[in-house]
Amino acid sequence: MKLSDEKLDDYMGIIAKETLFKGLELEINVVTSSMYPTIKAQSLVKSISKKKRKIKAGDIIVFRQIYGQSLMVHRCLFIITTLKKRIYITKADSSFLFDQPVSEERVYGIVELNKLNLFDFFFRRVQYLLLPINILFTIVTRSFFLFRSITKAQFKNTKS
């Protein structure tokens, strides 16, 4: 019997979940370059159970995708804590887009990098500094285009 890649990913996800939930360590092969330059494609990373230490903003976490059991390795940027649960906002280092929010039950472990990566150290701090600038830029550009469309509409009305 031959398993499809998707089924194999699902089985590996289940094995990873059980291993990390028991408090054991697990080596995970990061297939894509989504975490480049912190983690290169086809790299093995050590993941520890989330029971061993609390997840902090800036940590790289291992979590299950929304559909299926496949695993993802992305950086946790923000943690939203409610009365009942925690929600993690994650993003790949090489992407500008945030992932869909990750519920606490989908998080399996935390990636431990073997050595201090200066880019990783720098990236954690700079990303938080750039976020307000990014938000401000978005507000200014949207306001400009909104103002521009309003003035064009007013100009057309005065011509008539």
N, CA, C and O atoms as a GROMACS GRO file, in nm:
protein
  640
    1MET      N    1   0.084  -0.118   0.000
    1MET     CA    2   0.000   0.000   0.000
    1MET      C    3   0.089   0.124   0.000
    1MET      O    4   0.176   0.138   0.086
    2LYS      N    5   0.067   0.213  -0.094
    2LYS     CA    6   0.146   0.336  -0.104
    2LYS      C    7   0.065   0.452  -0.046
    2LYS      O    8  -0.053   0.470  -0.079
    3LEU      N    9   0.130   0.529   0.040
    3LEU     CA   10   0.064   0.645   0.102
    3LEU      C   11   0.091   0.770   0.020
    3LEU      O   12   0.201   0.790  -0.032
    4SER      N   13  -0.008   0.854   0.010
    4SER     CA   14   0.012   0.983  -0.056
    4SER      C   15   0.095   1.073   0.036
    4SER      O   16   0.102   1.049   0.157
    5ASP      N   17   0.157   1.175  -0.021
    5ASP     CA   18   0.237   1.269   0.058
    5ASP      C   19   0.152   1.336   0.165
    5ASP      O   20   0.197   1.360   0.277
    6GLU      N   21   0.027   1.367   0.130
    6GLU     CA   22  -0.062   1.433   0.224
    6GLU      C   23  -0.093   1.343   0.343
    6GLU      O   24  -0.092   1.388   0.458
    7LYS      N   25  -0.120   1.215   0.318
    7LYS     CA   26  -0.148   1.118   0.424
    7LYS      C   27  -0.025   1.098   0.511
    7LYS      O   28  -0.034   1.090   0.634
    8LEU      N   29   0.092   1.091   0.446
    8LEU     CA   30   0.216   1.074   0.520
    8LEU      C   31   0.240   1.193   0.612
    8LEU      O   32   0.280   1.176   0.727
    9ASP      N   33   0.215   1.315   0.562
    9ASP     CA   34   0.226   1.435   0.644
    9ASP      C   35   0.131   1.429   0.763
    9ASP      O   36   0.167   1.468   0.874
   10ASP      N   37   0.010   1.380   0.740
   10ASP     CA   38  -0.088   1.368   0.849
   10ASP      C   39  -0.038   1.272   0.956
   10ASP      O   40  -0.048   1.302   1.075
   11TYR      N   41   0.015   1.155   0.914
   11TYR     CA   42   0.066   1.058   1.011
   11TYR      C   43   0.184   1.114   1.088
   11TYR      O   44   0.194   1.095   1.210
   12MET      N   45   0.274   1.183   1.019
   12MET     CA   46   0.389   1.243   1.086
   12MET      C   47   0.344   1.350   1.186
   12MET      O   48   0.403   1.364   1.293
   13GLY      N   49   0.240   1.426   1.149
   13GLY     CA   50   0.186   1.527   1.240
   13GLY      C   51   0.130   1.464   1.366
   13GLY      O   52   0.149   1.518   1.476
   14ILE      N   53   0.062   1.352   1.353
   14ILE     CA   54   0.006   1.282   1.469
   14ILE      C   55   0.117   1.228   1.558
   14ILE      O   56   0.109   1.238   1.681
   15ILE      N   57   0.221   1.172   1.497
   15ILE     CA   58   0.335   1.121   1.574
   15ILE      C   59   0.405   1.235   1.647
   15ILE      O   60   0.442   1.221   1.764
   16ALA      N   61   0.424   1.349   1.578
   16ALA     CA   62   0.488   1.465   1.641
   16ALA      C   63   0.406   1.515   1.759
   16ALA      O   64   0.460   1.547   1.864
   17LYS      N   65   0.275   1.521   1.741
   17LYS     CA   66   0.186   1.567   1.848
   17LYS      C   67   0.203   1.478   1.971
   17LYS      O   68   0.222   1.528   2.082
   18GLU      N   69   0.194   1.348   1.952
   18GLU     CA   70   0.204   1.255   2.065
   18GLU      C   71   0.341   1.264   2.132
   18GLU      O   72   0.351   1.260   2.254
   19THR      N   73   0.446   1.276   2.052
   19THR     CA   74   0.582   1.283   2.106
   19THR      C   75   0.600   1.409   2.190
   19THR      O   76   0.651   1.402   2.302
   20LEU      N   77   0.559   1.523   2.137
   20LEU     CA   78   0.579   1.650   2.209
   20LEU      C   79   0.485   1.662   2.328
   20LEU      O   80   0.522   1.721   2.430
   21PHE      N   81   0.364   1.607   2.318
   21PHE     CA   82   0.271   1.613   2.431
   21PHE      C   83   0.320   1.529   2.549
   21PHE      O   84   0.283   1.554   2.664
   22LYS      N   85   0.405   1.428   2.520
   22LYS     CA   86   0.462   1.347   2.628
   22LYS      C   87   0.582   1.414   2.692
   22LYS      O   88   0.641   1.362   2.786
   23GLY      N   89   0.620   1.532   2.640
   23GLY     CA   90   0.733   1.605   2.698
   23GLY      C   91   0.867   1.568   2.638
   23GLY      O   92   0.971   1.610   2.689
   24LEU      N   93   0.868   1.490   2.530
   24LEU     CA   94   0.992   1.449   2.466
   24LEU      C   95   1.035   1.551   2.362
   24LEU      O   96   0.956   1.637   2.321
   25GLU      N   97   1.161   1.542   2.320
   25GLU     CA   98   1.211   1.629   2.214
   25GLU      C   99   1.194   1.560   2.079
   25GLU      O  100   1.186   1.438   2.071
   26LEU      N  101   1.190   1.641   1.974
   26LEU     CA  102   1.168   1.587   1.841
   26LEU      C  103   1.245   1.671   1.740
   26LEU      O  104   1.246   1.794   1.748
   27GLU      N  105   1.311   1.604   1.644
   27GLU     CA  106   1.375   1.676   1.535
   27GLU      C  107   1.279   1.681   1.417
   27GLU      O  108   1.223   1.579   1.377
   28ILE      N  109   1.260   1.801   1.363
   28ILE     CA  110   1.165   1.822   1.254
   28ILE      C  111   1.241   1.875   1.134
   28ILE      O  112   1.327   1.963   1.146
   29ASN      N  113   1.211   1.820   1.017
   29ASN     CA  114   1.270   1.867   0.892
   29ASN      C  115   1.186   1.982   0.839
   29ASN      O  116   1.069   1.964   0.806
   30VAL      N  117   1.244   2.101   0.830
   30VAL     CA  118   1.176   2.217   0.774
   30VAL      C  119   1.195   2.210   0.623
   30VAL      O  120   1.306   2.230   0.573
   31VAL      N  121   1.087   2.182   0.552
   31VAL     CA  122   1.095   2.154   0.409
   31VAL      C  123   1.109   2.280   0.326
   31VAL      O  124   1.186   2.282   0.230
   32THR      N  125   1.036   2.386   0.360
   32THR     CA  126   1.034   2.507   0.277
   32THR      C  127   1.132   2.611   0.330
   32THR      O  128   1.192   2.595   0.435
   33SER      N  129   1.145   2.719   0.253
   33SER     CA  130   1.233   2.830   0.295
   33SER      C  131   1.153   2.943   0.358
   33SER      O  132   1.198   3.058   0.357
   34SER      N  133   1.036   2.914   0.411
   34SER     CA  134   0.951   3.020   0.468
   34SER      C  135   1.014   3.087   0.589
   34SER      O  136   0.981   3.201   0.620
   35MET      N  137   1.104   3.019   0.657
   35MET     CA  138   1.169   3.077   0.775
   35MET      C  139   1.312   3.125   0.746
   35MET      O  140   1.389   3.153   0.837
   36TYR      N  141   1.346   3.135   0.617
   36TYR     CA  142   1.478   3.182   0.577
   36TYR      C  143   1.493   3.329   0.614
   36TYR      O  144   1.395   3.402   0.596
   37PRO      N  145   1.601   3.379   0.662
   37PRO     CA  146   1.733   3.320   0.680
   37PRO      C  147   1.754   3.255   0.817
   37PRO      O  148   1.862   3.200   0.842
   38THR      N  149   1.656   3.260   0.906
   38THR     CA  150   1.673   3.199   1.038
   38THR      C  151   1.690   3.048   1.026
   38THR      O  152   1.781   2.990   1.086
   39ILE      N  153   1.602   2.985   0.947
   39ILE     CA  154   1.610   2.841   0.924
   39ILE      C  155   1.609   2.819   0.773
   39ILE      O  156   1.516   2.863   0.704
   40LYS      N  157   1.710   2.753   0.723
   40LYS     CA  158   1.717   2.727   0.579
   40LYS      C  159   1.629   2.607   0.543
   40LYS      O  160   1.599   2.524   0.628
   41ALA      N  161   1.588   2.600   0.416
   41ALA     CA  162   1.508   2.487   0.369
   41ALA      C  163   1.586   2.357   0.386
   41ALA      O  164   1.708   2.355   0.374
   42GLN      N  165   1.515   2.250   0.416
   42GLN     CA  166   1.570   2.116   0.437
   42GLN      C  167   1.659   2.108   0.561
   42GLN      O  168   1.746   2.021   0.569
   43SER      N  169   1.638   2.197   0.658
   43SER     CA  170   1.715   2.193   0.782
   43SER      C  171   1.641   2.112   0.887
   43SER      O  172   1.518   2.110   0.890
   44LEU      N  173   1.717   2.046   0.972
   44LEU     CA  174   1.659   1.977   1.088
   44LEU      C  175   1.664   2.072   1.206
   44LEU      O  176   1.769   2.130   1.236
   45VAL      N  177   1.552   2.088   1.274
   45VAL     CA  178   1.548   2.172   1.394
   45VAL      C  179   1.498   2.089   1.511
   45VAL      O  180   1.417   1.998   1.494
   46LYS      N  181   1.546   2.122   1.630
   46LYS     CA  182   1.504   2.052   1.750
   46LYS      C  183   1.383   2.124   1.808
   46LYS      O  184   1.385   2.245   1.828
   47SER      N  185   1.278   2.048   1.835
   47SER     CA  186   1.158   2.104   1.893
   47SER      C  187   1.138   2.043   2.031
   47SER      O  188   1.152   1.922   2.050
   48ILE      N  189   1.105   2.128   2.128
   48ILE     CA  190   1.077   2.080   2.263
   48ILE      C  191   0.929   2.099   2.292
   48ILE      O  192   0.861   2.178   2.225
   49SER      N  193   0.881   2.028   2.388
   49SER     CA  194   0.740   2.035   2.426
   49SER      C  195   0.706   2.172   2.482
   49SER      O  196   0.789   2.234   2.549
   50LYS      N  197   0.586   2.219   2.455
   50LYS     CA  198   0.544   2.348   2.511
   50LYS      C  199   0.522   2.337   2.661
   50LYS      O  200   0.502   2.439   2.728
   51LYS      N  201   0.524   2.215   2.715
   51LYS     CA  202   0.513   2.196   2.860
   51LYS      C  203   0.642   2.235   2.931
   51LYS      O  204   0.641   2.269   3.050
   52LYS      N  205   0.756   2.230   2.858
   52LYS     CA  206   0.886   2.257   2.921
   52LYS      C  207   0.907   2.404   2.951
   52LYS      O  208   0.972   2.439   3.050
   53ARG      N  209   0.853   2.491   2.868
   53ARG     CA  210   0.860   2.635   2.895
   53ARG      C  211   0.747   2.707   2.824
   53ARG      O  212   0.692   2.658   2.726
   54LYS      N  213   0.715   2.824   2.877
   54LYS     CA  214   0.605   2.902   2.823
   54LYS      C  215   0.646   2.968   2.692
   54LYS      O  216   0.759   3.014   2.678
   55ILE      N  217   0.554   2.973   2.597
   55ILE     CA  218   0.581   3.035   2.467
   55ILE      C  219   0.577   3.186   2.484
   55ILE      O  220   0.485   3.241   2.545
   56LYS      N  221   0.678   3.253   2.428
   56LYS     CA  222   0.685   3.399   2.433
   56LYS      C  223   0.679   3.454   2.291
   56LYS      O  224   0.708   3.382   2.195
   57ALA      N  225   0.641   3.579   2.278
   57ALA     CA  226   0.643   3.645   2.147
   57ALA      C  227   0.788   3.645   2.098
   57ALA      O  228   0.880   3.678   2.174
   58GLY      N  229   0.807   3.608   1.974
   58GLY     CA  230   0.941   3.598   1.916
   58GLY      C  231   0.990   3.455   1.904
   58GLY      O  232   1.084   3.428   1.829
   59ASP      N  233   0.928   3.360   1.978
   59ASP     CA  234   0.966   3.220   1.968
   59ASP      C  235   0.922   3.162   1.834
   59ASP      O  236   0.824   3.208   1.774
   60ILE      N  237   0.994   3.063   1.788
   60ILE     CA  238   0.953   2.989   1.669
   60ILE      C  239   0.880   2.866   1.720
   60ILE      O  240   0.934   2.789   1.800
   61ILE      N  241   0.756   2.847   1.674
   61ILE     CA  242   0.673   2.739   1.727
   61ILE      C  243   0.637   2.638   1.618
   61ILE      O  244   0.640   2.668   1.498
   62VAL      N  245   0.602   2.519   1.663
   62VAL     CA  246   0.555   2.412   1.575
   62VAL      C  247   0.406   2.397   1.601
   62VAL      O  248   0.364   2.376   1.715
   63PHE      N  249   0.327   2.409   1.495
   63PHE     CA  250   0.182   2.397   1.513
   63PHE      C  251   0.119   2.323   1.396
   63PHE      O  252   0.178   2.311   1.289
   64ARG      N  253  -0.002   2.275   1.420
   64ARG     CA  254  -0.077   2.202   1.319
   64ARG      C  255  -0.154   2.299   1.232
   64ARG      O  256  -0.209   2.398   1.281
   65GLN      N  257  -0.157   2.270   1.103
   65GLN     CA  258  -0.237   2.353   1.013
   65GLN      C  259  -0.385   2.336   1.044
   65GLN      O  260  -0.424   2.241   1.112
   66ILE      N  261  -0.466   2.428   0.995
   66ILE     CA  262  -0.609   2.424   1.023
   66ILE      C  263  -0.673   2.297   0.970
   66ILE      O  264  -0.751   2.232   1.040
   67TYR      N  265  -0.639   2.260   0.847
   67TYR     CA  266  -0.696   2.141   0.784
   67TYR      C  267  -0.590   2.033   0.779
   67TYR      O  268  -0.480   2.058   0.731
   68GLY      N  269  -0.622   1.916   0.827
   68GLY     CA  270  -0.526   1.806   0.827
   68GLY      C  271  -0.436   1.810   0.949
   68GLY      O  272  -0.460   1.886   1.042
   69GLN      N  273  -0.334   1.728   0.946
   69GLN     CA  274  -0.242   1.715   1.060
   69GLN      C  275  -0.101   1.764   1.027
   69GLN      O  276  -0.010   1.749   1.109
   70SER      N  277  -0.080   1.823   0.908
   70SER     CA  278   0.053   1.869   0.869
   70SER      C  279   0.103   1.977   0.964
   70SER      O  280   0.025   2.054   1.018
   71LEU      N  281   0.233   1.979   0.983
   71LEU     CA  282   0.294   2.074   1.077
   71LEU      C  283   0.350   2.196   1.004
   71LEU      O  284   0.389   2.188   0.888
   72MET      N  285   0.352   2.308   1.074
   72MET     CA  286   0.414   2.430   1.026
   72MET      C  287   0.512   2.479   1.133
   72MET      O  288   0.490   2.458   1.252
   73VAL      N  289   0.617   2.544   1.089
   73VAL     CA  290   0.716   2.604   1.179
   73VAL      C  291   0.724   2.751   1.142
   73VAL      O  292   0.781   2.787   1.039
   74HIS      N  293   0.667   2.836   1.227
   74HIS     CA  294   0.666   2.981   1.204
   74HIS      C  295   0.692   3.055   1.334
   74HIS      O  296   0.685   2.997   1.443
   75ARG      N  297   0.721   3.183   1.322
   75ARG     CA  298   0.750   3.266   1.440
   75ARG      C  299   0.621   3.320   1.500
   75ARG      O  300   0.532   3.365   1.429
   76CYS      N  301   0.614   3.313   1.631
   76CYS     CA  302   0.501   3.370   1.705
   76CYS      C  303   0.532   3.518   1.730
   76CYS      O  304   0.630   3.550   1.798
   77LEU      N  305   0.450   3.608   1.677
   77LEU     CA  306   0.475   3.750   1.693
   77LEU      C  307   0.396   3.811   1.808
   77LEU      O  308   0.447   3.896   1.882
   78PHE      N  309   0.272   3.767   1.824
   78PHE     CA  310   0.187   3.821   1.929
   78PHE      C  311   0.111   3.708   1.996
   78PHE      O  312   0.083   3.605   1.934
   79ILE      N  313   0.077   3.727   2.122
   79ILE     CA  314  -0.004   3.630   2.195
   79ILE      C  315  -0.124   3.706   2.251
   79ILE      O  316  -0.109   3.803   2.325
   80ILE      N  317  -0.242   3.659   2.215
   80ILE     CA  318  -0.365   3.719   2.266
   80ILE      C  319  -0.419   3.626   2.372
   80ILE      O  320  -0.451   3.510   2.345
   81THR      N  321  -0.429   3.676   2.495
   81THR     CA  322  -0.476   3.594   2.605
   81THR      C  323  -0.617   3.638   2.644
   81THR      O  324  -0.641   3.754   2.674
   82THR      N  325  -0.708   3.541   2.641
   82THR     CA  326  -0.844   3.567   2.687
   82THR      C  327  -0.863   3.493   2.820
   82THR      O  328  -0.769   3.432   2.871
   83LEU      N  329  -0.982   3.500   2.873
   83LEU     CA  330  -1.006   3.431   3.000
   83LEU      C  331  -0.992   3.280   2.987
   83LEU      O  332  -0.949   3.213   3.081
   84LYS      N  333  -1.028   3.226   2.872
   84LYS     CA  334  -1.030   3.081   2.856
   84LYS      C  335  -0.911   3.023   2.782
   84LYS      O  336  -0.872   2.909   2.810
   85LYS      N  337  -0.851   3.098   2.688
   85LYS     CA  338  -0.744   3.039   2.608
   85LYS      C  339  -0.649   3.145   2.556
   85LYS      O  340  -0.670   3.266   2.573
   86ARG      N  341  -0.542   3.096   2.493
   86ARG     CA  342  -0.443   3.183   2.429
   86ARG      C  343  -0.448   3.161   2.279
   86ARG      O  344  -0.466   3.048   2.231
   87ILE      N  345  -0.433   3.269   2.205
   87ILE     CA  346  -0.430   3.263   2.059
   87ILE      C  347  -0.298   3.324   2.014
   87ILE      O  348  -0.258   3.430   2.061
   88TYR      N  349  -0.232   3.256   1.922
   88TYR     CA  350  -0.100   3.299   1.874
   88TYR      C  351  -0.114   3.355   1.733
   88TYR      O  352  -0.178   3.295   1.647
   89ILE      N  353  -0.051   3.470   1.711
   89ILE     CA  354  -0.044   3.530   1.578
   89ILE      C  355   0.096   3.501   1.526
   89ILE      O  356   0.196   3.543   1.585
   90THR      N  357   0.103   3.427   1.416
   90THR     CA  358   0.232   3.380   1.364
   90THR      C  359   0.256   3.433   1.224
   90THR      O  360   0.165   3.479   1.155
   91LYS      N  361   0.384   3.423   1.183
   91LYS     CA  362   0.423   3.468   1.050
   91LYS      C  363   0.555   3.402   1.014
   91LYS      O  364   0.640   3.380   1.100
   92ALA      N  365   0.570   3.370   0.888
   92ALA     CA  366   0.698   3.320   0.839
   92ALA      C  367   0.796   3.437   0.830
   92ALA      O  368   0.756   3.549   0.798
   93ASP      N  369   0.923   3.412   0.857
   93ASP     CA  370   1.022   3.521   0.853
   93ASP      C  371   1.037   3.579   0.713
   93ASP      O  372   1.066   3.698   0.699
   94SER      N  373   1.020   3.498   0.609
   94SER     CA  374   1.041   3.547   0.473
   94SER      C  375   0.913   3.599   0.408
   94SER      O  376   0.912   3.626   0.288
   95SER      N  377   0.806   3.612   0.484
   95SER     CA  378   0.678   3.657   0.430
   95SER      C  379   0.636   3.788   0.495
   95SER      O  380   0.677   3.819   0.608
   96PHE      N  381   0.554   3.865   0.425
   96PHE     CA  382   0.500   3.988   0.482
   96PHE      C  383   0.361   3.966   0.539
   96PHE      O  384   0.306   4.054   0.605
   97LEU      N  385   0.304   3.849   0.514
   97LEU     CA  386   0.167   3.822   0.555
   97LEU      C  387   0.163   3.742   0.684
   97LEU      O  388   0.247   3.655   0.707
   98PHE      N  389   0.065   3.771   0.768
   98PHE     CA  390   0.043   3.694   0.889
   98PHE      C  391  -0.034   3.567   0.855
   98PHE      O  392  -0.111   3.564   0.759
   99ASP      N  393  -0.013   3.462   0.935
   99ASP     CA  394  -0.092   3.341   0.920
   99ASP      C  395  -0.228   3.363   0.987
   99ASP      O  396  -0.250   3.463   1.054
  100GLN      N  397  -0.317   3.267   0.966
  100GLN     CA  398  -0.443   3.272   1.040
  100GLN      C  399  -0.412   3.247   1.187
  100GLN      O  400  -0.317   3.175   1.218
  101PRO      N  401  -0.490   3.306   1.279
  101PRO     CA  402  -0.462   3.286   1.422
  101PRO      C  403  -0.456   3.137   1.459
  101PRO      O  404  -0.532   3.055   1.407
  102VAL      N  405  -0.365   3.106   1.548
  102VAL     CA  406  -0.342   2.968   1.589
  102VAL      C  407  -0.391   2.950   1.732
  102VAL      O  408  -0.344   3.018   1.823
  103SER      N  409  -0.487   2.859   1.751
  103SER     CA  410  -0.537   2.834   1.886
  103SER      C  411  -0.436   2.750   1.964
  103SER      O  412  -0.352   2.681   1.906
  104GLU      N  413  -0.445   2.757   2.096
  104GLU     CA  414  -0.347   2.691   2.182
  104GLU      C  415  -0.343   2.539   2.161
  104GLU      O  416  -0.236   2.479   2.171
  105GLU      N  417  -0.457   2.478   2.133
  105GLU     CA  418  -0.458   2.332   2.116
  105GLU      C  419  -0.389   2.288   1.987
  105GLU      O  420  -0.356   2.170   1.973
  106ARG      N  421  -0.366   2.378   1.893
  106ARG     CA  422  -0.296   2.344   1.769
  106ARG      C  423  -0.144   2.359   1.782
  106ARG      O  424  -0.071   2.315   1.693
  107VAL      N  425  -0.097   2.420   1.890
  107VAL     CA  426   0.047   2.439   1.909
  107VAL      C  427   0.104   2.315   1.977
  107VAL      O  428   0.054   2.271   2.081
  108TYR      N  429   0.210   2.257   1.918
  108TYR     CA  430   0.270   2.135   1.971
  108TYR      C  431   0.401   2.160   2.045
  108TYR      O  432   0.428   2.095   2.146
  109GLY      N  433   0.483   2.253   1.995
  109GLY     CA  434   0.613   2.270   2.058
  109GLY      C  435   0.682   2.398   2.018
  109GLY      O  436   0.629   2.480   1.943
  110ILE      N  437   0.802   2.414   2.072
  110ILE     CA  438   0.885   2.533   2.049
  110ILE      C  439   1.016   2.488   1.987
  110ILE      O  440   1.076   2.390   2.032
  111VAL      N  441   1.060   2.558   1.885
  111VAL     CA  442   1.187   2.525   1.819
  111VAL      C  443   1.300   2.586   1.900
  111VAL      O  444   1.297   2.703   1.936
  112GLU      N  445   1.400   2.504   1.928
  112GLU     CA  446   1.521   2.552   1.994
  112GLU      C  447   1.632   2.558   1.892
  112GLU      O  448   1.671   2.455   1.836
  113LEU      N  449   1.683   2.676   1.866
  113LEU     CA  450   1.794   2.690   1.773
  113LEU      C  451   1.923   2.658   1.848
  113LEU      O  452   1.940   2.695   1.964
  114ASN      N  453   2.015   2.588   1.779
  114ASN     CA  454   2.138   2.541   1.843
  114ASN      C  455   2.232   2.654   1.883
  114ASN      O  456   2.295   2.648   1.989
  115LYS      N  457   2.241   2.754   1.800
  115LYS     CA  458   2.335   2.863   1.828
  115LYS      C  459   2.262   2.995   1.820
  115LYS      O  460   2.152   3.004   1.764
  116LEU      N  461   2.324   3.097   1.875
  116LEU     CA  462   2.265   3.231   1.868
  116LEU      C  463   2.282   3.282   1.725
  116LEU      O  464   2.394   3.304   1.679
  117ASN      N  465   2.173   3.300   1.660
  117ASN     CA  466   2.173   3.352   1.524
  117ASN      C  467   2.156   3.504   1.534
  117ASN      O  468   2.052   3.550   1.582
  118LEU      N  469   2.254   3.581   1.491
  118LEU     CA  470   2.246   3.726   1.507
  118LEU      C  471   2.130   3.786   1.430
  118LEU      O  472   2.070   3.884   1.474
  119PHE      N  473   2.099   3.728   1.314
  119PHE     CA  474   1.984   3.779   1.239
  119PHE      C  475   1.857   3.758   1.320
  119PHE      O  476   1.772   3.847   1.329
  120ASP      N  477   1.843   3.640   1.379
  120ASP     CA  478   1.725   3.608   1.460
  120ASP      C  479   1.715   3.705   1.578
  120ASP      O  480   1.607   3.757   1.607
  121PHE      N  481   1.826   3.728   1.645
  121PHE     CA  482   1.830   3.820   1.758
  121PHE      C  483   1.787   3.961   1.715
  121PHE      O  484   1.708   4.026   1.782
  122PHE      N  485   1.842   4.007   1.603
  122PHE     CA  486   1.811   4.140   1.550
  122PHE      C  487   1.667   4.147   1.499
  122PHE      O  488   1.597   4.246   1.522
  123PHE      N  489   1.623   4.041   1.430
  123PHE     CA  490   1.490   4.038   1.368
  123PHE      C  491   1.379   4.050   1.472
  123PHE      O  492   1.278   4.117   1.448
  124ARG      N  493   1.398   3.987   1.585
  124ARG     CA  494   1.296   3.991   1.690
  124ARG      C  495   1.269   4.134   1.736
  124ARG      O  496   1.155   4.172   1.760
  125ARG      N  497   1.374   4.213   1.747
  125ARG     CA  498   1.358   4.349   1.797
  125ARG      C  499   1.312   4.447   1.689
  125ARG      O  500   1.225   4.530   1.714
  126VAL      N  501   1.370   4.437   1.571
  126VAL     CA  502   1.340   4.530   1.463
  126VAL      C  503   1.197   4.513   1.414
  126VAL      O  504   1.132   4.612   1.379
  127GLN      N  505   1.148   4.391   1.413
  127GLN     CA  506   1.012   4.368   1.364
  127GLN      C  507   0.910   4.442   1.449
  127GLN      O  508   0.810   4.493   1.396
  128TYR      N  509   0.932   4.449   1.579
  128TYR     CA  510   0.840   4.522   1.665
  128TYR      C  511   0.852   4.673   1.644
  128TYR      O  512   0.753   4.745   1.657
  129LEU      N  513   0.971   4.720   1.612
  129LEU     CA  514   0.989   4.863   1.585
  129LEU      C  515   0.925   4.903   1.453
  129LEU      O  516   0.873   5.014   1.440
  130LEU      N  517   0.930   4.813   1.355
  130LEU     CA  518   0.876   4.845   1.223
  130LEU      C  519   0.724   4.834   1.216
  130LEU      O  520   0.662   4.892   1.126
  131LEU      N  521   0.663   4.764   1.309
  131LEU     CA  522   0.519   4.745   1.304
  131LEU      C  523   0.442   4.877   1.312
  131LEU      O  524   0.353   4.898   1.231
  132PRO      N  525   0.473   4.968   1.407
  132PRO     CA  526   0.401   5.096   1.408
  132PRO      C  527   0.424   5.177   1.280
  132PRO      O  528   0.333   5.246   1.234
  133ILE      N  529   0.544   5.169   1.224
  133ILE     CA  530   0.573   5.241   1.100
  133ILE      C  531   0.489   5.184   0.986
  133ILE      O  532   0.436   5.259   0.904
  134ASN      N  533   0.477   5.052   0.982
  134ASN     CA  534   0.396   4.986   0.880
  134ASN      C  535   0.249   5.026   0.894
  134ASN      O  536   0.183   5.056   0.794
  135ILE      N  537   0.198   5.029   1.015
  135ILE     CA  538   0.058   5.068   1.039
  135ILE      C  539   0.037   5.214   0.998
  135ILE      O  540  -0.061   5.247   0.932
  136LEU      N  541   0.129   5.301   1.038
  136LEU     CA  542   0.119   5.443   1.003
  136LEU      C  543   0.123   5.462   0.852
  136LEU      O  544   0.046   5.541   0.798
  137PHE      N  545   0.212   5.391   0.783
  137PHE     CA  546   0.222   5.399   0.638
  137PHE      C  547   0.091   5.356   0.572
  137PHE      O  548   0.045   5.419   0.477
  138THR      N  549   0.031   5.249   0.623
  138THR     CA  550  -0.097   5.201   0.570
  138THR      C  551  -0.206   5.306   0.588
  138THR      O  552  -0.283   5.331   0.495
  139ILE      N  553  -0.212   5.366   0.705
  139ILE     CA  554  -0.315   5.469   0.732
  139ILE      C  555  -0.296   5.589   0.640
  139ILE      O  556  -0.392   5.640   0.582
  140VAL      N  557  -0.172   5.635   0.626
  140VAL     CA  558  -0.143   5.753   0.544
  140VAL      C  559  -0.176   5.726   0.397
  140VAL      O  560  -0.239   5.809   0.332
  141THR      N  561  -0.133   5.612   0.345
  141THR     CA  562  -0.158   5.584   0.203
  141THR      C  563  -0.307   5.566   0.176
  141THR      O  564  -0.358   5.612   0.074
  142ARG      N  565  -0.377   5.499   0.265
  142ARG     CA  566  -0.521   5.482   0.244
  142ARG      C  567  -0.595   5.615   0.255
  142ARG      O  568  -0.688   5.641   0.180
  143SER      N  569  -0.553   5.698   0.348
  143SER     CA  570  -0.614   5.830   0.362
  143SER      C  571  -0.589   5.914   0.238
  143SER      O  572  -0.678   5.985   0.192
  144PHE      N  573  -0.468   5.905   0.183
  144PHE     CA  574  -0.435   5.981   0.063
  144PHE      C  575  -0.525   5.940  -0.053
  144PHE      O  576  -0.581   6.025  -0.122
  145PHE      N  577  -0.538   5.809  -0.074
  145PHE     CA  578  -0.621   5.762  -0.186
  145PHE      C  579  -0.768   5.792  -0.163
  145PHE      O  580  -0.841   5.820  -0.258
  146LEU      N  581  -0.812   5.786  -0.038
  146LEU     CA  582  -0.951   5.821  -0.006
  146LEU      C  583  -0.973   5.970  -0.034
  146LEU      O  584  -1.073   6.007  -0.095
  147PHE      N  585  -0.881   6.055   0.011
  147PHE     CA  586  -0.891   6.198  -0.012
  147PHE      C  587  -0.888   6.229  -0.161
  147PHE      O  588  -0.962   6.314  -0.210
  148ARG      N  589  -0.801   6.159  -0.233
  148ARG     CA  590  -0.788   6.180  -0.377
  148ARG      C  591  -0.918   6.144  -0.449
  148ARG      O  592  -0.962   6.216  -0.539
  149SER      N  593  -0.979   6.031  -0.410
  149SER     CA  594  -1.105   5.991  -0.475
  149SER      C  595  -1.218   6.088  -0.441
  149SER      O  596  -1.305   6.113  -0.525
  150ILE      N  597  -1.218   6.143  -0.319
  150ILE     CA  598  -1.322   6.240  -0.280
  150ILE      C  599  -1.306   6.368  -0.360
  150ILE      O  600  -1.404   6.424  -0.409
  151THR      N  601  -1.182   6.417  -0.373
  151THR     CA  602  -1.159   6.542  -0.445
  151THR      C  603  -1.190   6.526  -0.594
  151THR      O  604  -1.240   6.620  -0.657
  152LYS      N  605  -1.163   6.408  -0.651
  152LYS     CA  606  -1.198   6.385  -0.791
  152LYS      C  607  -1.349   6.389  -0.809
  152LYS      O  608  -1.400   6.443  -0.907
  153ALA      N  609  -1.421   6.331  -0.714
  153ALA     CA  610  -1.568   6.329  -0.722
  153ALA      C  611  -1.622   6.472  -0.708
  153ALA      O  612  -1.716   6.509  -0.778
  154GLN      N  613  -1.563   6.551  -0.618
  154GLN     CA  614  -1.607   6.689  -0.601
  154GLN      C  615  -1.577   6.771  -0.726
  154GLN      O  616  -1.657   6.856  -0.766
  155PHE      N  617  -1.462   6.746  -0.788
  155PHE     CA  618  -1.424   6.819  -0.908
  155PHE      C  619  -1.521   6.788  -1.022
  155PHE      O  620  -1.559   6.878  -1.097
  156LYS      N  621  -1.561   6.661  -1.034
  156LYS     CA  622  -1.659   6.624  -1.138
  156LYS      C  623  -1.792   6.692  -1.113
  156LYS      O  624  -1.859   6.733  -1.208
  157ASN      N  625  -1.833   6.704  -0.985
  157ASN     CA  626  -1.962   6.768  -0.952
  157ASN      C  627  -1.959   6.917  -0.981
  157ASN      O  628  -2.062   6.973  -1.020
  158THR      N  629  -1.847   6.983  -0.964
  158THR     CA  630  -1.838   7.128  -0.990
  158THR      C  631  -1.835   7.157  -1.139
  158THR      O  632  -1.876   7.266  -1.181
  159LYS      N  633  -1.787   7.063  -1.222
  159LYS     CA  634  -1.783   7.081  -1.367
  159LYS      C  635  -1.924   7.075  -1.425
  159LYS      O  636  -1.954   7.142  -1.524
  160SER      N  637  -2.010   6.994  -1.365
  160SER     CA  638  -2.145   6.973  -1.420
  160SER      C  639  -2.237   7.092  -1.402
  160SER      O  640  -2.352   7.087  -1.443
   0.00000   0.00000   0.00000
